[in-house]
Amino acid sequence: MAYSKSFQAKMSEECFDFTCTTCEENYNKIVEAVRYCIECSGYCCQSCTDAHKAFPALRNHNLLDASQGSQAGNQQSTLPEFPTERCSLHKGKILDVYCQVHDDVVCSTCIATNHKSCPENSIHSVPDMIGTLYRLDDTKRINRQLRKLMTSMKSMSKSKDEKLEALKGAKHEAIEKVELFEKALKSMIGRAAEESKSEIVTTYQELENDILQDKHNVDTVDDELQQLEGKLKRSEGNRAQRFVCSKQADKKLKEAERLNFNQDKRSNEDVPLSFTPNQSVMNYVKGLHGIGQVNGLHGIGQVKGLHGIGQVKVSRKKVDMYRIKGHRDIDIRMTGDNETCLSPGCCLTKDNKLIVTDHYNKKLKRINLDTMSVEDYYKLDDKPYVICCTGENEVAVTYNRPGRIQFVSIHHKMSPTRQIKLPHTCYGITSKNDKLYVTDDGSSLYVYNMTGTLLNTITSNNSGTSLFSRSSHITFYENGDKMFVGDAYKGLVCFDGAGNYLSTSSDNDLKNVVGVCVDGYGNVFVVGYNSHNVVQYNEDGKKIGVIVQQQDGLFGPRSVCFHQELNRLFVTMDSSNVVKMYELD
């Protein structure tokens, strides 16, 4: 009797207790199994067992005796349970050890290297202790949390997609506004240029008429002189006629000499027509950082400023209150310093260098924030007080008595440029929109243009009440719509961008206010010299809280500035060779 192949296979299968899963499923062969692989969840014949030993990816699989993988039907309740997950640090090692101290599953190598200090009774073998360690409720709870979180992630992803679409629309709308504004500016500049051209043409025509008239006068006199010469020749022999002609010629000669003198004088003058550009317009345009301000609110990243016709400024969500994440001392003492350093002022440059004034040693010191060390200095002729940036490659420094402002180029090596002498003492200084704002360590705030012409003096409010007792440092919001002045006895004095008084804020936590600066996100840092702290205020002059205190290493702080990109606060101190750097969060 003939039998089918499938029936023959079934008959052969009955001859073995266990058959190779791989050979049966892939090659339709019935081969006796000698091992059971936990990771593969199947039986292996001798050839497949040898393959496990030959291939690196299979070499660490757990191979049991075939009899251990047997159970009625598909039930494997008595089968030893082994993890199959591999360690990400030690390739090939199974995560089969549980550390109770760290509540983490690791491999045997992790235990030997990273868990030496963990008590032995906290280290458990997962296969040996699975009955104690594993709880079904844990898996159910984790599954519920996973599903809940995945739903939340999908919702967040959808929300981000919607925000991206809205952002794209806002970008196009903003660009359209920039282009419209650009056209308007070009139109206005074009009209101004046409007016200048028209003025040139009009002036040219007037000058041309003058020159033509002069030429006509010269030609007329020349003709008259020729006629007189002829009359003199013809009057020979007639003394009476010659006398008359001589007097006429003498009179005409005097007129001609005056005309010739005037013409010679004009010929020595410069070109009668020229055009001098309005340098104030040029300087104003050069000082622009864009033709408008783009405000965006986000918490994902930072948009860099454009270097074309506009600058994108991104305002992040305002910080409720900063906290110190870390701090470091920056040593500013140099070889050649005869005195302990005292730094009444500091500022950050466009290329993220910190420049501090050293009052006692009469120096400006430039600090590299990558190396946290002084990389350059300039020796001044007097003791400096406060410093501010007035351009990309320039700073201004105040001298107290007599009152002076010294401008210093910081391009490559620092070097002095020009100086402004003022009729009052100078202390705090800042620059905004081609204006200098200077305090006198007294009752006044002065506003000058960049050449030293006084534009305004602020001393009192509308009711005549004095605003200052001892004015100190000054700072502006980046967009220039708010100004803050520190006063030793009155506190933080707030103004709008035009210099109109808004409010004065004082607090028991602040004693002898000196330094002030802003963070770019609507917050103001105020330094208390006698309270040895830095206090954070909001844009309305309301106190948020104390950020840095004496126990954080401050003693007699004098000035402060904030690095917006790195979230770092720099504070200079009285009679100290270090600048405090605080990393904020």
Secondary structure by P-SEA (a helix, b strand, c coil): ccccaaaaaaaaaaacccccccccccccbbbbbcbbbccccccccaaaaaaaaccccccccccccccccccccccccccbbbbccccccccccccccccccccccccccccccccccccccccccccccccccccaaaaaaaaaaaaaaaaaaaaaaaaaaaaaaaaaaaaaaaaaaaaaaaaaaaaaaaaaaaaaaaaaaaaaaaaaaaaaaaaaaaaaaaaaaaaaaaaaaaacccaaaaaaaaaaaaaaaaaaaaaaaaaaaaaacccccccccaaaaaaaaaaccccbbbbbbbcccccccccccbbbbbbcccccbbbbcbbbbbbcccccccccbbbccccccccbbbbbbbcccbbbbbbccccccccccccccccccbbbbccccbbbbbbcccbbbbbbbcccbbbbcbbbbbcbbbccccccccbbbbbccccbbbbbccccccccccccccccccccccccbbbbcccccbbbbbbccccbbbbcccccccccccccccccccbbbbccccbbbbbbccccbbbbbccccccccccccccccccccccccccccccbbbbbbccccbbbbbbcc
